[in-house]
Structures are given as C-alpha cells and as structure tokens.
Amino acid sequence: MKPKAGLQSLPQELLTYILSFLPWQDILRCTSLCKGLRQTYMSSSELQYITELGSQQLLPVSNNHIPVSKRLHFLRDNSRAWLKFDLHSFKTISIPEKFHMFTNTVHHQWACMFLGTIY
C-alpha cells in the first residue's frame, strides 16, 4: 500500500503560504471544500486578513512593522465602525466665543466659517 502524500499532509504553515497566493474568493472556496483547509484558514490571521481586504475591496499596504493579527483587528474594527455610522443623524454643537469673529453661514446643511471678507 502506497502512503498518501496529499495537500493536507503538508504542515499548516506551508498550507497557509500556498493559499496566500490565491485571490481572496478562491481562499474562501478552498475553505468550503475541506475541514482541514477551513481549520488552516481559521488559525491564520494572514489568510483572514487577505479575505477581509478583498471582500471590502481594499488594497494591501506593506506594514511589516505591524503584525498581521493587529492589522486584521484594525480592519475589522473599522468595518464595524462604518456599519454603525448613521449618515442621517445630526448633532447640534455650540461654537465657542473665540470663533464668533468668523463669518458664519450655513450652506446645504454645512456650517461654514470664514475669517474676514469673502470675494
């Protein structure tokens, strides 16, 4: 009987390295095919970072001084913040007296402050 030498017999670090060359959609497809590849994906911050970037249509930035796990955390935090953002909310603010010397106008619901005369 011949010993099986398949993809799953490779060390997890090597599988992660190989999968990291795939487009993010293909990484997700591979993880849906096999429990072993799914486990490799779940234990790899790098593969999760690649798929998060791709799914948000963002480009990778070379930040070798920041660990991938930290970049993944930042990316997910930013994604959650955008989901919470309410474009239709508004807040009334008071303008401190030191800024009362500016010319104040409201244009299309935006507060505009100018110093001096506008030509």
Disulfide bonds with the S-S distance in Angstrom:
none
